[in-house]
């Protein structure tokens, strides 16, 4: 039997400057908005785009991973948050996960 996969995607256009995000994401562990994204890896720079990835196992039989991408777009930045939860226990936490990720990007911009 195949393992189920649940995905989420959130995007925002903002007028916040790229330099602000570069500074903010250099040390993401202290950000309240990214507390739901455990297992954060160091910030990567791919061309003009900033990429922050995470991967962790919140409980046995489940894996959560995702990516936050910030790229320049006039007049500020384009934010894209995507992630997935793999495992049968996802049925139990689908509503909880949606609640925790629903306004992550809005809170991230508010922390600038």
C-alpha positions as CSV (number, residue, x, y, z in Angstrom):
1,X,0.0,0.0,0.0
2,X,1.3,3.4,-0.9
3,X,2.1,6.1,1.7
4,X,-0.1,9.2,1.5
5,X,1.4,12.6,0.9
6,X,-0.3,15.9,1.9
7,X,0.9,19.2,0.4
8,X,0.5,22.9,1.1
9,X,1.4,26.0,-0.8
10,X,1.3,29.6,0.1
11,X,2.5,32.6,-1.9
12,X,2.7,36.4,-1.2
13,X,3.8,39.4,-3.1
14,X,5.2,42.1,-0.7
15,X,6.9,45.5,-1.0
16,X,9.4,44.5,1.7
17,X,13.0,44.8,0.5
18,X,15.1,41.7,-0.3
19,X,17.9,42.9,2.0
20,X,15.6,42.7,4.9
21,X,14.8,39.1,4.1
22,X,18.4,38.3,3.6
23,X,19.2,39.6,7.1
24,X,16.2,38.0,8.7
25,X,16.7,34.5,7.1
26,X,20.4,34.4,7.9
27,X,19.4,33.3,11.5
28,X,15.9,31.8,11.1
29,X,16.0,29.8,14.4
30,X,14.9,32.9,16.3
31,X,11.9,33.8,14.1
32,X,8.5,33.2,15.7
33,X,6.9,32.9,12.3
34,X,9.1,29.9,11.3
35,X,8.7,28.0,14.6
36,X,6.5,25.5,12.8
37,X,9.3,24.7,10.3
38,X,11.5,22.6,12.5
39,X,14.8,21.1,11.2
40,X,15.8,24.3,9.4
41,X,18.9,24.1,7.2
42,X,21.2,27.0,6.5
43,X,20.1,29.7,4.1
44,X,21.1,29.0,0.5
45,X,21.4,31.6,-2.3
46,X,20.5,30.4,-5.8
47,X,21.1,33.3,-8.1
48,X,19.0,36.2,-6.9
49,X,16.7,33.8,-4.9
50,X,17.0,33.0,-1.2
51,X,16.1,29.4,-0.2
52,X,15.4,28.1,3.2
53,X,14.7,24.3,3.6
54,X,13.6,22.1,6.4
55,X,13.2,18.4,7.0
56,X,12.2,16.6,10.2
57,X,10.3,13.7,11.6
58,X,7.6,15.0,14.1
59,X,6.5,11.5,15.1
60,X,7.1,7.9,14.1
61,X,6.0,7.2,10.6
62,X,5.8,10.8,9.4
63,X,8.1,13.1,7.6
64,X,7.6,16.9,7.1
65,X,9.7,18.9,4.7
66,X,9.4,22.1,2.8
67,X,11.0,25.2,1.2
68,X,10.7,28.9,1.7
69,X,11.8,30.8,-1.4
70,X,12.2,34.6,-1.6
71,X,13.0,36.2,-4.9
72,X,13.0,39.8,-6.0
73,X,10.0,41.2,-7.8
74,X,9.2,44.9,-8.2
75,X,8.7,46.7,-5.9
76,X,9.8,44.2,-3.3
77,X,9.9,40.4,-2.9
78,X,7.8,37.3,-3.9
79,X,7.5,34.7,-1.1
80,X,6.6,31.1,-1.8
81,X,6.2,28.5,1.0
82,X,5.6,24.9,0.1
83,X,5.8,21.8,2.1
84,X,4.6,18.3,2.5
85,X,3.7,15.7,5.1
86,X,4.3,12.1,4.3
87,X,2.8,9.3,6.3
88,X,-0.4,7.7,7.5
89,X,-0.5,9.9,10.6
90,X,-1.1,12.8,8.3
91,X,-4.8,12.1,8.4
92,X,-4.8,12.9,12.1
93,X,-2.9,16.2,11.8
94,X,-4.1,17.7,8.5
95,X,-6.3,20.3,10.2
96,X,-3.6,21.1,12.7
97,X,-0.9,21.5,10.0
98,X,-3.1,23.8,7.9
99,X,-3.8,26.0,11.0
100,X,-0.1,26.3,11.8
101,X,1.0,27.2,8.2
102,X,-2.0,29.4,7.1
103,X,-0.4,32.8,7.9
104,X,3.3,32.0,8.1
105,X,4.2,34.4,5.3
106,X,2.1,37.3,6.7
107,X,3.8,36.8,10.1
108,X,7.3,36.6,8.5
109,X,6.8,40.0,6.7
110,X,5.5,41.4,10.0
111,X,8.9,40.4,11.7
112,X,10.9,42.6,9.3
